[in-house]
């Protein structure tokens, strides 16, 4: 096994940690605020499309796709900052 190629350093989680360490505290707070606002907007869109689905104006897959996007967005945020909606 090559040095620096351990399982703990592989994957997107490690990449996000490295990026977070390179940011200043103010930059990190700004990124978290933007991601939270995006999550809030996605949640509102999901609710809107759920209502359209009930009225049979839109296919069901749109709200499911938005739900997946919200879940993935939350994975980018620390636990205490995750969107709860």
Buried (B, 14 or more C-beta within 10 A) or exposed (E): EEEEEEEEEEEEEEEEEEEBEEEEEEEBEEBBEEBBEBBEEBBEBBEBBBEBBEEEEBEEEBBBBBBEBBEEBBEBBEEEBBBEE
